[in-house]
Amino acid sequence: MSILVLNAGSSSVKFGVFDFDTLEPTARGMLDWAGAARRATITLKPPHGEPVRQEIDAPDYRTGVIHALKMLKQCPPRLGDPSFVDRRFRVVGHRLIHGGEEIRRPVVIDAPMKKTIRRFIHLAPLHIPAGLEAIEAAETALPGVLQVGLFDTAFFADIPPAAYLYPVPYSWYEEWGIRRFGFHGTSHAYCTERAAEMLGAAPGSSRPLRLVICHLGQGSSATAVRDGVAITNTMGFTPLEGFMMGTRSGTVDPGILLYVLREKGLSVAELDDILHHKSGLLGISGLSSDFRQVEAAALAGHARARLAIDIYAYRVRTMIGALAVTLGGLDALVFTGGIGENSVWLRSEVCKGLECLGVHLDAQRNASVAPDGDVATGDSPARVLLIHTREDYMIAREARRLALESQHGGG
């Protein structure tokens, strides 16, 4: 039997298959519209051998996901590759973005739970509808199979009020639920466990492990973690706060927003589009939202590309400093995500000036060590870890736990 993991984004769906007993991955894949309106590409990746690709008609999100799941289920076994044989799914695990204050742990997804999830659409309008479409596609393609949801906001359930409340009228929190939630929680949770494992630190030890975890990708955030518990996250009420990102602005002076609305005639819809889709690396560089492309252009002498990556590194560095102060010090700085794991320049630039926090990067190791590894100097008081995040593994693990509980009549 297998576990199917679905990670639904606004224009793509990543999926993975895990052995139910061992949690070993047996296949991965992606459904990607790549900007097309009615066509999508399904890519299946076995542990060994070449990927299988197929272009399909996908006039809407749900139809595309149903096609992908049927293709995955029916994919014939490869000679000598038994991992591709078992397509009997015992449980489906979904990564979901927002559970508000109500959903603080993995849940079984049923009709009432879907109604609850829909109530949070206004907080994550790009992600929650996609997640619900993936859930309903799985119900169609895999009828009767248990479905489980993990919520990115759940890892931040223990953030204290001083960190999650904004200095606006308290009634905004009481009546409208405006507060910091935090995002990328599934990634931060995995990196918390993996960092403790790499450093040989057991939860509850006499000296709690203090981590700052930077998940740097198209969307980016950092989390301060003490003894396995999140203290705060740089994202807030929405995933727009915090770091500069691919197309998102991150944190800006709210007075700027009032100014462009009032004095420059921008509409709310125009401002929303600019902050989410035309800012960040794309907005500054004028070239791309892809850090790799902007970095390459910067190194080739493009002035605005250089400015974009300099701003990016500056903002990551300053927020790491703020998070380290909330912890009272730093035992390890963790880089994860596509940018965090792969950009040698970014890690080097971010760590400049963090020596006051005990961070001493080894330039040679930074250039040569792959995740999972330590790129700090031997005598650095704080370690610098590169960790390949495994959100799909976390989802599979929790999906299996709930499936077993459901089988034995658990909660």
C-alpha positions as CSV (number, residue, x, y, z in Angstrom):
1,M,0.0,0.0,0.0
2,S,1.1,3.6,-0.7
3,I,0.6,7.1,0.5
4,L,-0.1,9.8,-2.0
5,V,1.0,13.4,-1.2
6,L,-0.4,16.4,-3.0
7,N,1.1,19.9,-2.8
8,A,-1.3,22.2,-4.7
9,G,0.0,25.5,-6.0
10,S,-1.8,28.2,-8.0
11,S,-0.4,27.0,-11.3
12,S,1.1,23.6,-10.6
13,V,0.6,20.5,-8.4
14,K,3.5,18.5,-7.0
15,F,2.8,15.0,-5.9
16,G,4.7,12.1,-4.4
17,V,4.1,8.4,-3.6
18,F,5.5,6.9,-0.4
19,D,5.6,3.3,0.8
20,F,3.1,3.1,3.7
21,D,5.2,0.9,5.9
22,T,8.7,2.5,5.3
23,L,7.8,6.1,4.2
24,E,10.4,5.7,1.5
25,P,9.5,7.7,-1.7
26,T,8.7,5.5,-4.7
27,A,7.7,8.2,-7.2
28,R,7.4,11.9,-7.6
29,G,5.8,14.1,-10.2
30,M,4.3,17.4,-11.2
31,L,1.3,18.8,-13.1
32,D,2.3,22.1,-14.6
33,W,0.2,24.5,-16.6
34,A,3.3,26.8,-17.2
35,G,1.1,29.7,-18.0
36,A,-1.1,27.9,-20.5
37,A,-4.8,28.2,-20.2
38,R,-6.1,24.7,-21.3
39,R,-3.0,22.5,-21.6
40,A,-0.7,21.1,-18.9
41,T,2.2,18.7,-18.7
42,I,2.3,15.8,-16.3
43,T,5.8,14.6,-15.4
44,L,6.3,11.3,-13.4
45,K,9.7,10.7,-11.9
46,P,10.6,7.1,-10.7
47,P,13.5,6.7,-8.2
48,H,15.6,5.3,-11.1
49,G,15.4,5.9,-14.8
50,E,14.1,8.7,-17.0
51,P,11.0,10.8,-16.2
52,V,7.8,10.1,-18.1
53,R,6.1,13.2,-19.6
54,Q,2.7,13.6,-21.1
55,E,0.8,16.7,-22.3
56,I,-2.9,16.7,-21.6
57,D,-6.0,18.8,-22.1
58,A,-6.7,20.5,-18.8
59,P,-9.4,23.1,-19.2
60,D,-9.6,23.6,-15.5
61,Y,-7.6,22.9,-12.4
62,R,-9.7,19.9,-11.1
63,T,-9.8,18.2,-14.5
64,G,-6.0,18.4,-14.7
65,V,-5.5,16.9,-11.3
66,I,-7.9,14.1,-12.0
67,H,-6.0,13.3,-15.2
68,A,-2.7,13.3,-13.4
69,L,-3.9,11.0,-10.6
70,K,-5.4,8.5,-13.1
71,M,-2.1,8.5,-15.0
72,L,-0.2,8.0,-11.8
73,K,-2.4,5.2,-10.7
74,Q,-2.3,3.4,-14.1
75,C,1.4,3.9,-14.8
76,P,2.7,0.5,-15.8
77,P,5.6,-1.0,-13.8
78,R,9.1,-0.8,-15.2
79,L,11.2,-3.8,-15.7
80,G,13.5,-4.1,-12.7
81,D,11.9,-1.2,-10.9
82,P,9.4,-2.7,-8.4
83,S,8.9,0.7,-6.7
84,F,6.6,1.6,-9.6
85,V,4.2,-1.3,-9.1
86,D,2.0,-0.5,-6.1
87,R,-0.6,2.1,-6.8
88,R,-3.1,1.1,-4.1
89,F,-3.4,4.3,-2.1
90,R,-4.4,3.9,1.5
91,V,-4.4,7.6,2.3
92,V,-3.9,11.0,0.6
93,G,-2.0,13.8,2.4
94,H,-2.5,17.4,1.3
95,R,-0.4,20.4,2.1
96,L,-2.7,23.3,2.9
97,I,-1.7,26.9,3.5
98,H,-4.1,28.3,6.1
99,G,-6.0,26.9,9.0
100,G,-6.6,30.1,10.9
101,E,-6.7,29.8,14.7
102,E,-9.0,26.8,14.6
103,I,-6.9,24.1,12.9
104,R,-3.7,23.5,14.8
105,R,-2.9,19.9,13.9
106,P,-3.2,17.5,11.0
107,V,-6.9,16.7,10.3
108,V,-9.0,14.2,8.4
109,I,-10.7,16.0,5.6
110,D,-14.4,15.5,5.3
111,A,-17.3,17.7,4.2
112,P,-17.5,19.8,7.4
113,M,-13.7,20.3,7.3
114,K,-13.9,21.5,3.7
115,K,-16.4,24.1,4.8
116,T,-14.0,25.3,7.5
117,I,-11.1,25.5,5.1
118,R,-13.3,27.6,2.6
119,R,-13.7,30.2,5.4
120,F,-10.0,31.1,5.1
121,I,-10.0,31.7,1.3
122,H,-9.8,35.5,1.8
123,L,-6.5,35.0,3.7
124,A,-4.8,33.0,1.0
125,P,-6.8,33.5,-2.2
126,L,-4.1,32.0,-4.5
127,H,-3.5,28.8,-2.5
128,I,-6.7,27.7,-0.7
129,P,-8.9,27.4,-3.8
130,A,-6.2,25.3,-5.4
131,G,-5.9,23.1,-2.3
132,L,-9.7,22.5,-2.3
133,E,-9.7,21.7,-6.0
134,A,-7.0,19.1,-5.4
135,I,-9.0,17.6,-2.5
136,E,-12.1,17.2,-4.7
137,A,-10.1,15.9,-7.6
138,A,-8.6,13.2,-5.3
139,E,-12.1,12.3,-4.1
140,T,-13.2,11.8,-7.7
141,A,-10.1,9.9,-8.9
142,L,-9.6,7.8,-5.7
143,P,-13.1,7.3,-4.2
144,G,-13.3,6.1,-0.6
145,V,-9.6,6.8,0.1
146,L,-8.9,8.7,3.4
147,Q,-7.7,12.2,2.9
148,V,-5.6,14.2,5.5
149,G,-4.6,17.8,5.6
150,L,-1.5,19.5,7.0
151,F,-1.6,23.2,7.5
152,D,1.4,25.5,7.1
153,T,0.1,27.8,9.9
154,A,-0.1,24.9,12.4
155,F,3.6,25.0,13.3
156,F,3.1,28.5,14.6
157,A,0.3,27.7,17.0
158,D,2.5,28.5,20.1
159,I,3.7,31.9,19.0
160,P,3.1,34.2,22.0
161,P,0.6,37.1,21.8
162,A,3.4,39.7,21.9
163,A,4.7,38.2,18.6
164,Y,1.4,37.5,16.9
165,L,-0.6,40.7,17.7
166,Y,-0.1,43.9,15.6
167,P,-0.1,47.3,17.2
168,V,-3.5,48.3,15.7
169,P,-6.8,48.5,17.6
170,Y,-7.2,45.3,19.6
171,S,-10.8,45.0,18.3
172,W,-9.3,44.2,14.9
173,Y,-8.0,41.0,16.4
174,E,-11.2,40.3,18.4
175,E,-13.7,41.1,15.6
176,W,-11.7,40.4,12.4
177,G,-9.1,37.9,13.5
178,I,-6.2,40.1,12.3
179,R,-2.9,38.6,13.7
180,R,0.3,37.1,12.6
181,F,0.0,33.5,11.5
182,G,3.2,32.5,9.8
183,F,3.7,30.3,6.8
184,H,6.0,27.6,5.3
185,G,5.4,25.8,8.6
186,T,5.7,22.3,7.1
187,S,9.2,23.1,5.8
188,H,10.2,24.9,9.0
189,A,9.0,21.9,11.1
190,Y,11.0,19.4,9.0
191,C,14.1,21.6,9.2
192,T,13.7,22.0,13.0
193,E,13.8,18.2,13.4
194,R,16.6,17.7,10.9
195,A,18.8,20.4,12.4
196,A,18.4,18.9,15.9
197,E,19.3,15.5,14.5
198,M,22.4,16.9,12.7
199,L,23.5,18.7,15.9
200,G,22.8,15.8,18.2
201,A,20.4,18.0,20.3
202,A,17.5,16.3,22.0
203,P,14.3,18.3,22.7
204,G,14.0,19.3,26.3
205,S,17.7,19.2,27.0
206,S,19.2,21.5,29.6
207,R,20.3,24.0,26.9
208,P,17.4,24.5,24.4
209,L,18.5,24.6,20.8
210,R,18.1,28.1,19.3
211,L,17.6,28.1,15.5
212,V,16.9,30.6,12.9
213,I,15.6,28.8,9.8
214,C,15.5,30.6,6.4
215,H,13.2,29.1,3.8
216,L,14.3,31.0,0.7
217,G,12.5,30.3,-2.6
218,Q,10.0,32.0,-4.8
219,G,8.2,32.7,-1.5
220,S,10.5,33.2,1.5
221,S,10.3,33.3,5.2
222,A,12.4,32.8,8.4
223,T,11.4,31.3,11.7
224,A,12.9,31.6,15.2
225,V,12.7,28.3,16.9
226,R,13.6,27.5,20.6
227,D,13.7,23.9,21.7
228,G,11.6,22.7,18.8
229,V,8.9,25.4,19.2
230,A,8.4,28.3,16.8
231,I,8.6,31.7,18.5
232,T,7.8,33.8,15.5
233,N,7.8,33.8,11.6
234,T,8.6,36.7,9.3
235,M,5.4,36.2,7.3
236,G,2.3,37.6,9.0
237,F,-1.4,37.9,8.5
238,T,-0.7,37.0,4.9
239,P,2.3,35.5,3.0
240,L,3.0,39.1,1.8
241,E,4.9,40.2,4.9
242,G,8.6,39.7,5.6
243,F,11.4,39.1,3.1
244,M,11.6,40.5,-0.4
245,M,10.5,37.6,-2.7
246,G,10.3,36.7,-6.3
247,T,7.4,38.9,-7.2
248,R,6.2,39.9,-3.7
249,S,7.3,43.1,-2.0
250,G,7.6,41.7,1.5
251,T,7.5,44.3,4.4
252,V,7.1,47.9,3.3
253,D,6.1,51.1,5.1
254,P,2.3,51.1,5.2
255,G,2.4,54.8,4.7
256,I,3.7,54.1,1.1
257,L,0.6,52.1,0.4
258,L,-1.7,54.9,1.7
259,Y,0.3,57.5,-0.4
260,V,0.0,55.7,-3.7
261,L,-3.7,55.0,-3.1
262,R,-4.5,58.6,-2.1
263,E,-2.1,60.7,-4.1
264,K,-1.2,58.6,-7.2
265,G,-4.6,57.2,-7.9
266,L,-3.9,53.5,-7.7
267,S,-6.9,51.3,-7.1
268,V,-6.9,48.7,-4.4
269,A,-6.9,46.0,-7.1
270,E,-4.0,47.6,-8.9
271,L,-2.0,47.9,-5.6
272,D,-2.8,44.3,-4.7
273,D,-1.5,43.1,-8.1
274,I,1.7,45.2,-7.8
275,L,2.5,44.0,-4.3
276,H,1.9,40.3,-5.1
277,H,3.0,40.0,-8.8
278,K,5.2,43.0,-9.8
279,S,7.5,43.7,-6.9
280,G,10.4,41.9,-5.3
281,L,13.2,40.6,-7.5
282,L,11.1,41.2,-10.6
283,G,10.1,44.7,-9.6
284,I,13.7,45.9,-8.8
285,S,15.6,44.1,-11.5
286,G,13.1,44.5,-14.3
287,L,14.3,41.2,-15.6
288,S,12.9,38.2,-13.8
289,S,11.5,36.8,-10.5
290,D,13.9,33.8,-10.7
291,F,16.8,34.4,-8.3
292,R,19.1,32.3,-10.5
293,Q,18.5,34.5,-13.5
294,V,18.8,37.7,-11.6
295,E,22.0,36.6,-9.9
296,A,23.5,35.6,-13.2
297,A,22.7,39.0,-14.7
298,A,24.1,40.7,-11.6
299,L,27.4,38.8,-11.9
300,A,27.5,39.8,-15.6
301,G,27.3,43.5,-14.7
302,H,23.6,44.3,-14.9
303,A,23.2,47.2,-12.4
304,R,19.6,46.8,-11.4
305,A,20.0,43.0,-11.1
306,R,22.9,43.6,-8.7
307,L,20.8,46.1,-6.8
308,A,18.0,43.5,-6.5
309,I,20.1,40.7,-5.0
310,D,21.9,43.2,-2.7
311,I,18.5,44.3,-1.4
312,Y,17.4,40.7,-1.0
313,A,20.6,39.7,1.0
314,Y,20.3,42.9,3.1
315,R,16.8,42.1,4.1
316,V,17.5,38.5,4.9
317,R,20.5,39.5,7.0
318,T,18.6,42.2,9.0
319,M,15.7,39.9,9.8
320,I,18.0,37.1,10.9
321,G,19.5,39.5,13.4
322,A,16.0,40.4,14.7
323,L,15.0,36.8,15.1
324,A,18.3,35.9,16.8
325,V,17.7,38.6,19.4
326,T,14.2,37.2,20.2
327,L,16.0,33.9,21.0
328,G,18.7,35.5,23.1
329,G,21.4,34.0,20.9
330,L,21.9,31.6,18.1
331,D,23.1,28.0,18.0
332,A,22.5,27.4,14.3
333,L,21.5,29.3,11.2
334,V,19.6,27.0,8.7
335,F,19.3,27.7,4.9
336,T,16.7,25.7,3.0
337,G,14.5,26.2,-0.1
338,G,15.7,26.5,-3.7
339,I,17.6,29.7,-3.2
340,G,18.9,28.9,0.3
341,E,20.2,25.5,-0.7
342,N,21.7,26.5,-4.0
343,S,23.0,30.1,-4.0
344,V,26.6,30.2,-2.7
345,W,26.7,33.9,-3.2
346,L,23.5,34.6,-1.2
347,R,24.7,32.6,1.8
348,S,28.0,34.3,1.8
349,E,26.5,37.8,1.5
350,V,23.9,37.1,4.2
351,C,26.5,35.9,6.7
352,K,28.6,39.0,6.3
353,G,28.0,41.0,9.4
354,L,26.6,38.1,11.4
355,E,29.9,37.4,13.1
356,C,28.5,39.4,16.1
357,L,26.0,36.5,16.5
358,G,28.7,33.9,16.4
359,V,28.2,33.0,12.7
360,H,31.5,32.3,10.9
361,L,31.0,30.9,7.3
362,D,33.7,28.8,5.8
363,A,34.0,30.0,2.2
364,Q,35.4,26.8,0.9
365,R,32.8,24.6,2.5
366,N,30.1,27.0,1.5
367,A,31.1,26.6,-2.2
368,S,31.5,22.8,-2.1
369,V,29.2,21.2,0.5
370,A,25.7,20.0,-0.6
371,P,22.7,19.6,1.6
372,D,22.5,18.2,4.2
373,G,25.7,19.7,5.5
374,D,27.4,22.2,7.8
375,V,29.3,25.1,6.1
376,A,30.5,27.0,9.2
377,T,34.1,27.1,10.2
378,G,35.3,24.5,12.7
379,D,35.5,27.1,15.5
380,S,32.2,28.9,14.7
381,P,30.1,29.3,17.9
382,A,27.0,29.1,15.7
383,R,26.7,26.4,13.0
384,V,25.5,27.1,9.5
385,L,23.4,24.3,8.1
386,L,22.2,23.5,4.6
387,I,19.1,21.3,4.7
388,H,17.1,20.0,1.8
389,T,13.6,20.5,3.0
390,R,11.2,17.5,2.8
391,E,7.7,18.8,3.2
392,D,6.3,15.8,1.3
393,Y,7.9,13.4,3.9
394,M,6.3,15.3,6.7
395,I,2.9,15.1,5.1
396,A,3.3,11.4,4.4
397,R,4.4,10.7,7.9
398,E,1.4,12.5,9.4
399,A,-1.0,11.0,6.9
400,R,0.1,7.5,7.9
401,R,-0.3,8.4,11.6
402,L,-3.9,9.5,11.0
403,A,-4.7,6.6,8.8
404,L,-3.5,4.2,11.6
405,E,-5.5,6.1,14.2
406,S,-8.6,6.0,12.0
407,Q,-8.1,2.3,11.6
408,H,-7.9,1.7,15.3
409,G,-10.7,4.2,16.2
410,G,-8.3,6.9,17.4
411,G,-9.0,10.7,17.5
